[in-house]
Amino acid sequence: MTVSRHSAPHRRQPVTRAALALVSILALAACVPGTPQQTASIPAPAQPGAPPLSPFVQAMRDAGVTVAIPPRGKFILVNIPSYELIAFQDGAPVIRSKVVVGAAGTSTPELLSNMYAIKYNPDWTPTPSIVRNEASVYIPSGPRSPLGRIKLELDNNQSIYLHDTPQKSYFGREKRALSHGCVRVEKVRDLAAWADETTVDEISAKIARGRMYTERLPEEIPVYIGYFTRFPDEFGQPVNYPDVYANKDEARQAYLARSAGRRQARAAKAAQPAPTEVPGQTVPGATVPGEAVPGADGTVPPATTPGETAAPAVPGAAVEPAPATTVPAAPATIPEAPAAPVAPAAPAVTIPAVPAAPAAPAVTPPPVTVPAVPPTTAPAAPTTN
């Protein structure tokens, strides 16, 4: 029992040391700062701030134009009421160009698209609407193409794109709502060179090749066609422009009515029979003034000199050309014979020719002398030539 009492303190000693170790750990933990304090002391990585707006974009904001112009890269904005295109590079305008937009009856739609390619020396294929309403036809590449020398392709399902035009004088007009809906650009070569990251001379050299071909751009460029009647000018001053499409619904109806009238006129003209008279020819049964009338058998009698009597036709005999001299009359009296009858004057009509009578030659036949009728005891026959 004594041994047991003396050995008890030795069994409790490990517990006391463990308790002291736990107290020490807790004391140290109270002196060490927590994890939130450690992370707060680490500086956060710097975030790049958005660049400030360019003066023109700020002027757009002040005028109420809320188009989001990207601060980096290329962007194209077309404003219909001001007839203007603006190309932005890194948020600042670098090209400003006059444009021609759609007429009120064939208005240009508002849309957001991407420019992806340039077509040099383009041809023109009219849309089904233009074919139906205006009967337009395909026009190949060349000086007569309505797209001029450059077409800037846009990816949309409304057949809207930017292009050149041979009608440069339209850019001098104040009101330029004149197209079928696409946008004609005055500075189209500058725009193409900027989009293709090349020079205007290089664009002109590609056009000079003369053939039609397409090249994709290095990168697609966003294009927004909008409608803002209040828009800043080149100096950043807000300008109020007319509402060119204020009556576009009425204009569209009028355009369709005119187109329907043209279609009806074309249909009526196509239904008319072809004329029977051809220039340079005569209608069957008619004669040209001065031309002899053919006989019942279709032959034309020989021409006679005015005042000359045509010879009667002899059945089965060929008709000789008319003599150049007049046949002398028979003597008034014949000895021992009755007087020869004098041939009566023929009426002033042309006697039809006999069948198979050849046409008179173009040359004048030699004169033929007919001898006088000699005296005879028999009655003289009447004159027949």
C-alpha positions as CSV (number, residue, x, y, z in Angstrom):
1,M,0.0,0.0,0.0
2,T,2.9,2.3,0.7
3,V,4.3,1.7,-2.6
4,S,1.0,2.5,-4.1
5,R,0.8,5.9,-2.5
6,H,4.3,6.9,-3.5
7,S,3.9,5.8,-7.1
8,A,0.6,7.8,-7.7
9,P,2.4,11.2,-8.4
10,H,4.6,9.6,-11.0
11,R,1.5,8.4,-12.9
12,R,-0.1,12.0,-13.0
13,Q,3.1,13.7,-14.2
14,P,2.6,13.0,-18.0
15,V,-0.9,14.5,-17.8
16,T,0.5,17.7,-16.3
17,R,3.1,18.0,-19.1
18,A,0.5,17.5,-21.7
19,A,-1.6,20.2,-20.2
20,L,1.3,22.7,-20.2
21,A,2.0,21.9,-23.8
22,L,-1.6,22.6,-24.8
23,V,-1.6,25.9,-22.9
24,S,1.6,27.0,-24.7
25,I,0.1,26.2,-28.1
26,L,-3.0,28.2,-27.4
27,A,-0.9,31.2,-26.2
28,L,1.1,31.1,-29.4
29,A,-2.0,30.8,-31.6
30,A,-3.4,34.0,-29.9
31,C,-0.3,35.9,-31.0
32,V,-0.3,34.9,-34.7
33,P,-2.6,37.0,-37.0
34,G,-5.4,35.3,-38.9
35,T,-5.5,34.4,-42.6
36,P,-7.7,37.4,-43.6
37,Q,-5.2,39.8,-42.3
38,Q,-2.4,38.1,-44.2
39,T,-4.3,38.2,-47.6
40,A,-5.3,41.8,-47.1
41,S,-1.7,42.8,-46.9
42,I,-1.0,41.3,-50.5
43,P,-1.5,43.9,-53.2
44,A,-4.1,42.9,-55.8
45,P,-3.0,42.8,-59.5
46,A,-3.6,46.1,-61.3
47,Q,-6.6,46.0,-63.7
48,P,-6.3,47.9,-67.1
49,G,-8.7,50.8,-67.1
50,A,-10.9,51.7,-70.1
51,P,-9.4,54.4,-72.3
52,P,-11.2,57.7,-72.2
53,L,-13.8,58.5,-74.9
54,S,-12.6,60.4,-77.9
55,P,-14.1,63.9,-78.2
56,F,-16.3,62.8,-81.1
57,V,-17.7,59.8,-79.3
58,Q,-18.3,62.1,-76.3
59,A,-20.2,64.5,-78.7
60,M,-22.2,61.5,-79.9
61,R,-23.2,60.7,-76.3
62,D,-24.1,64.3,-75.7
63,A,-26.3,64.2,-78.8
64,G,-28.1,61.1,-77.6
65,V,-26.4,58.6,-79.9
66,T,-25.9,55.5,-77.8
67,V,-24.0,53.3,-80.3
68,A,-21.3,51.5,-78.4
69,I,-18.1,52.4,-80.3
70,P,-15.4,49.9,-79.3
71,P,-12.3,51.5,-77.7
72,R,-10.0,49.0,-79.6
73,G,-10.0,48.0,-83.2
74,K,-12.0,49.0,-86.3
75,F,-15.7,50.0,-86.4
76,I,-17.9,51.5,-89.2
77,L,-21.0,53.6,-88.5
78,V,-23.5,54.8,-91.2
79,N,-26.1,57.4,-90.2
80,I,-28.9,57.5,-92.7
81,P,-30.4,61.0,-92.0
82,S,-27.0,62.7,-92.2
83,Y,-26.0,60.7,-95.3
84,E,-22.6,60.0,-93.7
85,L,-20.3,57.1,-93.0
86,I,-17.6,57.2,-90.3
87,A,-14.8,54.7,-89.8
88,F,-13.4,54.5,-86.3
89,Q,-10.0,53.3,-85.3
90,D,-9.5,52.7,-81.6
91,G,-12.6,54.8,-80.8
92,A,-11.6,57.8,-82.9
93,P,-12.9,58.7,-86.3
94,V,-10.3,58.3,-89.1
95,I,-12.5,58.5,-92.3
96,R,-15.7,60.5,-92.9
97,S,-17.5,60.1,-96.2
98,K,-20.7,61.1,-97.9
99,V,-23.0,58.3,-98.8
100,V,-26.1,57.7,-100.9
101,V,-28.8,55.7,-99.0
102,G,-32.1,54.1,-100.1
103,A,-35.0,56.2,-101.2
104,A,-38.1,56.4,-99.1
105,G,-39.9,53.8,-101.2
106,T,-36.8,51.5,-101.1
107,S,-35.4,52.4,-97.7
108,T,-32.1,51.3,-96.2
109,P,-32.8,49.1,-93.1
110,E,-31.1,49.6,-89.7
111,L,-28.8,46.6,-89.1
112,L,-25.6,45.4,-87.4
113,S,-23.4,43.4,-89.7
114,N,-19.8,42.5,-90.4
115,M,-17.7,43.5,-93.4
116,Y,-15.6,40.5,-94.4
117,A,-14.4,40.9,-98.0
118,I,-13.7,43.3,-101.0
119,K,-15.0,42.4,-104.5
120,Y,-13.1,44.2,-107.2
121,N,-14.8,45.1,-110.6
122,P,-18.1,43.6,-109.4
123,D,-21.0,42.6,-111.6
124,W,-24.6,43.4,-110.6
125,T,-27.4,40.9,-110.1
126,P,-30.7,42.6,-109.3
127,T,-32.6,41.2,-106.3
128,P,-35.9,39.4,-107.0
129,S,-37.8,42.5,-105.7
130,I,-36.0,44.8,-108.2
131,V,-36.6,42.3,-111.1
132,R,-40.3,42.1,-110.2
133,N,-40.9,45.8,-109.7
134,E,-38.5,47.3,-112.3
135,A,-37.8,44.5,-114.8
136,S,-34.0,45.1,-114.3
137,V,-31.6,42.6,-115.7
138,Y,-28.1,41.4,-114.9
139,I,-25.2,43.7,-115.7
140,P,-21.7,42.3,-116.1
141,S,-18.5,43.7,-114.6
142,G,-17.4,46.9,-116.3
143,P,-18.0,50.6,-116.5
144,R,-21.8,50.1,-116.7
145,S,-22.0,48.1,-113.5
146,P,-24.2,50.0,-110.9
147,L,-21.7,48.9,-108.2
148,G,-18.8,50.7,-109.8
149,R,-15.4,49.2,-109.2
150,I,-15.6,48.1,-105.6
151,K,-18.1,46.2,-103.5
152,L,-17.6,45.8,-99.7
153,E,-19.3,42.6,-98.7
154,L,-21.5,42.5,-95.6
155,D,-22.9,39.3,-94.0
156,N,-26.6,39.8,-93.8
157,N,-29.7,38.3,-95.4
158,Q,-31.2,41.5,-96.8
159,S,-28.7,42.0,-99.7
160,I,-27.4,45.2,-98.1
161,Y,-23.7,46.1,-98.7
162,L,-21.4,49.1,-99.3
163,H,-20.2,49.9,-102.8
164,D,-18.8,52.3,-105.4
165,T,-21.0,53.9,-108.1
166,P,-20.5,55.4,-111.6
167,Q,-22.9,58.2,-110.7
168,K,-20.5,60.3,-108.8
169,S,-22.6,63.5,-109.3
170,Y,-25.1,62.2,-106.7
171,F,-22.7,62.9,-103.9
172,G,-23.0,66.6,-104.7
173,R,-26.7,66.7,-103.8
174,E,-27.9,67.8,-100.5
175,K,-30.6,65.1,-100.3
176,R,-29.1,61.7,-101.1
177,A,-31.8,59.2,-100.5
178,L,-31.7,57.8,-104.0
179,S,-30.7,54.1,-104.1
180,H,-32.6,50.8,-103.9
181,G,-31.4,50.3,-100.3
182,C,-27.6,49.6,-100.5
183,V,-25.1,52.3,-99.4
184,R,-23.0,54.0,-102.0
185,V,-19.8,55.4,-100.6
186,E,-18.0,58.5,-102.0
187,K,-14.5,57.6,-100.4
188,V,-14.9,54.0,-101.2
189,R,-11.2,53.5,-102.1
190,D,-10.0,55.1,-98.9
191,L,-12.4,52.9,-97.0
192,A,-11.2,49.7,-98.8
193,A,-7.5,50.6,-98.2
194,W,-8.2,51.2,-94.5
195,A,-10.2,48.0,-94.1
196,D,-7.5,45.9,-96.0
197,E,-4.6,47.6,-94.2
198,T,-3.0,48.7,-97.4
199,T,-2.8,51.9,-99.6
200,V,-5.1,53.5,-102.0
201,D,-2.6,53.0,-104.8
202,E,-2.6,49.3,-104.1
203,I,-6.4,49.3,-104.2
204,S,-6.3,51.1,-107.6
205,A,-3.7,48.7,-108.9
206,K,-6.0,45.8,-108.1
207,I,-8.9,47.5,-109.8
208,A,-6.7,48.1,-112.9
209,R,-6.3,44.3,-113.4
210,G,-9.8,44.5,-114.9
211,R,-11.0,41.1,-113.8
212,M,-13.6,40.4,-111.2
213,Y,-12.3,38.7,-108.0
214,T,-12.8,38.8,-104.3
215,E,-10.3,39.1,-101.4
216,R,-11.1,38.5,-97.7
217,L,-10.1,41.1,-95.2
218,P,-7.4,40.5,-92.6
219,E,-10.2,40.7,-90.0
220,E,-14.0,41.2,-90.0
221,I,-15.1,44.8,-89.2
222,P,-18.4,45.5,-87.4
223,V,-20.7,47.8,-89.4
224,Y,-23.7,49.5,-87.9
225,I,-26.3,51.2,-90.1
226,G,-28.4,53.5,-87.8
227,Y,-31.0,56.2,-87.9
228,F,-30.2,59.3,-85.8
229,T,-31.8,62.6,-86.8
230,R,-29.7,64.4,-84.1
231,F,-26.0,63.7,-84.8
232,P,-22.8,65.7,-84.4
233,D,-21.0,67.2,-87.3
234,E,-17.3,67.0,-88.0
235,F,-16.7,69.7,-85.4
236,G,-18.6,67.8,-82.7
237,Q,-21.6,70.2,-82.8
238,P,-25.0,68.5,-82.7
239,V,-27.1,69.0,-85.8
240,N,-30.8,68.2,-86.4
241,Y,-31.3,66.4,-89.7
242,P,-34.6,65.9,-91.5
243,D,-36.5,62.7,-91.0
244,V,-36.0,61.3,-94.5
245,Y,-38.1,58.2,-93.8
246,A,-41.0,60.0,-92.1
247,N,-43.4,58.9,-94.8
248,K,-41.6,55.8,-95.9
249,D,-44.7,53.6,-95.6
250,E,-46.7,55.9,-98.0
251,A,-43.7,56.1,-100.3
252,R,-43.4,52.4,-100.3
253,Q,-47.0,52.0,-101.3
254,A,-46.6,54.6,-104.1
255,Y,-43.5,52.8,-105.4
256,L,-45.3,49.5,-105.5
257,A,-48.3,51.0,-107.3
258,R,-46.0,52.5,-109.9
259,S,-44.3,49.2,-110.3
260,A,-47.6,47.4,-110.8
261,G,-48.7,49.9,-113.4
262,R,-45.4,49.3,-115.3
263,R,-45.9,45.6,-115.2
264,Q,-49.5,45.9,-116.5
265,A,-48.2,48.1,-119.4
266,R,-45.6,45.6,-120.3
267,A,-48.1,42.7,-120.2
268,A,-50.5,44.7,-122.4
269,K,-47.8,45.5,-124.9
270,A,-46.7,41.8,-125.0
271,A,-50.3,40.7,-125.7
272,Q,-50.6,42.9,-128.8
273,P,-50.3,41.1,-132.2
274,A,-47.2,41.8,-134.2
275,P,-47.6,44.4,-137.0
276,T,-48.3,42.9,-140.4
277,E,-46.5,45.7,-142.3
278,V,-42.8,45.4,-142.5
279,P,-40.7,48.6,-143.3
280,G,-39.7,48.4,-147.0
281,Q,-42.5,46.1,-147.9
282,T,-46.1,46.6,-149.0
283,V,-49.2,44.9,-147.7
284,P,-50.5,42.2,-150.0
285,G,-52.9,43.6,-152.5
286,A,-51.4,47.1,-152.4
287,T,-49.3,48.7,-155.1
288,V,-46.5,51.2,-155.0
289,P,-47.3,54.4,-156.9
290,G,-46.1,54.2,-160.5
291,E,-45.9,50.4,-160.5
292,A,-47.9,48.4,-163.1
293,V,-50.8,46.3,-161.9
294,P,-50.3,42.6,-162.6
295,G,-52.9,40.7,-164.6
296,A,-55.1,37.9,-163.5
297,D,-52.4,35.4,-164.1
298,G,-49.9,37.4,-162.0
299,T,-47.7,38.7,-164.9
300,V,-46.9,42.3,-165.4
301,P,-47.7,43.9,-168.8
302,P,-44.9,45.8,-170.6
303,A,-44.8,49.5,-170.0
304,T,-46.1,51.8,-172.7
305,T,-45.2,55.4,-173.6
306,P,-47.8,58.0,-172.7
307,G,-50.1,58.5,-175.7
308,E,-49.1,55.1,-177.3
309,T,-51.5,52.3,-177.9
310,A,-50.5,48.9,-176.5
311,A,-50.7,46.0,-179.0
312,P,-53.4,43.4,-178.4
313,A,-52.2,40.1,-177.1
314,V,-52.1,37.2,-179.5
315,P,-53.0,33.9,-177.8
316,G,-50.0,31.5,-177.7
317,A,-47.6,34.1,-179.0
318,A,-44.9,36.0,-177.2
319,V,-45.4,39.7,-176.7
320,E,-42.6,41.7,-178.4
321,P,-41.4,45.0,-177.0
322,A,-43.4,48.0,-178.1
323,P,-41.8,49.8,-181.2
324,A,-40.2,53.1,-180.7
325,T,-42.2,54.6,-183.7
326,T,-45.9,55.0,-184.3
327,V,-47.4,52.7,-187.0
328,P,-48.5,54.7,-190.0
329,A,-52.2,54.7,-190.9
330,A,-53.4,52.8,-194.0
331,P,-54.3,54.8,-197.1
332,A,-57.7,56.3,-197.1
333,T,-58.6,54.6,-200.4
334,I,-57.3,51.5,-202.3
335,P,-57.9,51.1,-206.0
336,E,-60.4,48.5,-206.9
337,A,-60.8,47.7,-203.2
338,P,-62.8,49.0,-200.3
339,A,-61.1,51.5,-198.1
340,A,-59.0,49.9,-195.4
341,P,-60.5,50.5,-191.9
342,V,-58.5,52.7,-189.7
343,A,-57.6,51.3,-186.3
344,P,-59.7,53.1,-183.7
345,A,-57.9,54.7,-180.8
346,A,-57.4,52.4,-177.9
347,P,-59.0,53.5,-174.5
348,A,-56.7,55.0,-172.0
349,V,-56.3,51.8,-170.0
350,T,-53.5,49.2,-169.9
351,I,-54.4,45.8,-171.4
352,P,-53.4,42.9,-169.2
353,A,-50.5,40.8,-170.4
354,V,-50.9,37.3,-171.7
355,P,-49.6,34.3,-169.7
356,A,-45.9,33.6,-169.7
357,A,-45.1,37.0,-171.0
358,P,-41.5,37.9,-170.1
359,A,-40.7,41.1,-168.5
360,A,-39.4,43.8,-170.9
361,P,-35.6,44.1,-170.9
362,A,-34.1,47.2,-169.3
363,V,-32.5,48.3,-172.7
364,T,-34.5,50.1,-175.4
365,P,-35.2,47.7,-178.4
366,P,-34.2,48.8,-181.9
367,P,-36.9,50.6,-183.9
368,V,-39.0,48.4,-186.2
369,T,-40.4,49.8,-189.5
370,V,-43.7,48.4,-190.6
371,P,-44.3,48.7,-194.4
372,A,-47.5,50.2,-195.8
373,V,-50.2,47.8,-196.9
374,P,-49.8,47.3,-200.7
375,P,-52.8,47.5,-203.1
376,T,-54.6,44.3,-203.5
377,T,-57.8,43.1,-205.0
378,A,-58.7,41.4,-201.7
379,P,-60.1,43.4,-198.8
380,A,-57.2,44.5,-196.5
381,A,-57.0,43.0,-193.0
382,P,-57.2,45.4,-190.1
383,T,-54.0,46.6,-188.5
384,T,-53.0,44.5,-185.4
385,N,-49.7,46.0,-184.2
